[in-house]
Amino acid sequence: MTLLSTAKNHIDLPLGKCSAIATSIAALIALLITPKILYSAQYFVDCASGDDRAIGGETMTAWRTLDKVNHTIFSAGDRIQLKRGTTCQGMLWPKGSGVAERPIVIGAYGSGALPVIDATGFNTAVKLFNQHHWEIRNLEARRSTEYGIHVGGTRVRSIISESRIA
């Protein structure tokens, strides 16, 4: 059996045990320093019965307002899911940008009619400006004064699909 010794404090450990400890420490350090961009989150919005004080990470803890979404900075791979059959008042202007391999997706969950963004009094129902790599799917944008969905700026790379502008 080979033993490991340190000069100052003498500790005898089998080398196999040292290797396992070193591997565990390295794995723990890797987890602690892994940046947020390596994983993604899912956020749920239920404009009928959500709660902006909730976490938003599950259907049972969904946020209620677009204002909560608009004040959140999203990262590559994140998903924002609005509940089908609900109407959200105001303008949806979430923040952040995705990357080509991991766009930020705005979509719908549940069953029923498309979720509606009712932008009465706003010039745009859904806005992305100088944001890139977004996908907007399965939404209905209505009653804005100028644009249903406005994607603009200098660094725009986004996809809009299966959405309705009324």
N, C-alpha and C positions, 0 to 999 in steps of 0.2 A: 504494500500500500504506500503510495507516494503522498507525502504531507506537504502542506504549504505553511511557511513560517513568515512572520513579519519581524523586523529587527526590533522595533520599539515595544510592541505588545505581542507576546508570543501566543499564536493561535494555531492549533493543529487541526486541520480539516482535510478530509480526503479530497483529491483533485476533482473527482466526479461531482462532489457536493458543491465545490467552488464554481464549476462550470454551470450547474443548474441555477445557482444563486446569481451569477453574472448574467445568464440568459433572462432570468426573471426581472432583474434590474433594468436591463436594456429594453425589454418589452414595456415596462412601466414608463420609462423615460420617453419612449416613442409615442405612447398614448398621451402623455401629458403635453408633448410639444407638437402634436399633430394639429395643424391649423384647421379652422372651420371649413375652409374651402374643399377639404377632402371628403366631407360628408354633407348631406343636404337635409333639409327639414320640410315638413308638410304643415301647412296652416289651413285651418278651416274657418269659413265665415258663414254665419247664419244670421242674416239681417232681420229675421222674424223673432228669434228667441235666443240668440247668442249673448255673450257677456264680454265686454272689452277688458274686464279685469281677469278673465280666464287666460290660460296658457295658449289656447288656440291650436294645440297640436293634435287634437282628436275631435271627432264629431261632437262628442259630449262636452268638450271644453272650447267650443267654437267662439270666435270673436263675433261682435254684433255689427260694427259699423265700418264703413270704408275709411273713415278717419283713422281708425286703429291701423288698418293696412297701410294707409298713406304715410304714417309716421314710423314705419318699420323699414329697415334696410335689409333687403333680401340678398342672398348669395347664390352662386352658381348651383344649379340642381334643385333649388327650392321649388315647392309647389304651393300655389295659393288656390284653394278650392272653395267656390261659392256654392251654397246649397240651392239645388234645383227647386223651382216653385216659389222662390222668394224674390222680393224686390228690394234693392239697396238704393237709398237716396244719396245723391251727390255725385262727385267725380271720383273715379278710381285713378290715382296717380301713385302707384307703389314706387319705391326707390331701389336702386341697386342694378347690377348687370350680371348676366350669365357669361358663359364661355361657349364656344362652338359645340363642344362635346356635351355640355351640361347647361342647357338654357334654363331660365326661370320660366315656369309654366303657370299660367292663370287658366283655370278650368272650372269644371262643375262636379259636384258629387250628389249622390242620391238619385231619386227618380222623379219624373215629372217634367214640366216645362223648363226651358233654359232659365238660369238666373238672370234677372233684369237689373241693369244699372240705369236708374231713372235720374238723368242729369238736369232736371228742370232747374233753370236759373244758372246753369254752368255752360260755358262755351264748348266743352268736351265731356263725353261720358267716360272714356278711358284714354289716358294720356301717358305716353312714354316719350321723354325728351332727353337726347344725348345718353340714351341707355341702349345697350345692345344685348343680343341673344335672349330675347323673350319669345314666348309662344303664347298666343291668346286663343283659346278654344272654348267653344260651347257657351258663349255669352250673348245676351241681347243688350244692345246699347240704344237708349231712346231718350227723346225730348231734350237733347242738348241744342244750344242755339247755333253752333257751327259744325262741329265734327262729332260723329258717333265714336270713332276710334281714331285718335291722332297720334301718329308715330313720326317724330321729327328730330332734327338735330344733325350733327355731323357724323356721328358714329352709330348709324342705325343698321341693325341686322336682326330683324324680328319677323315672326310668322303669325299671321292671323288666319284661323281656319274654323269652319263650322260655327260661325258667329252670325248674328243678325243685327243690322242697324236699322232702326225704325225712327 
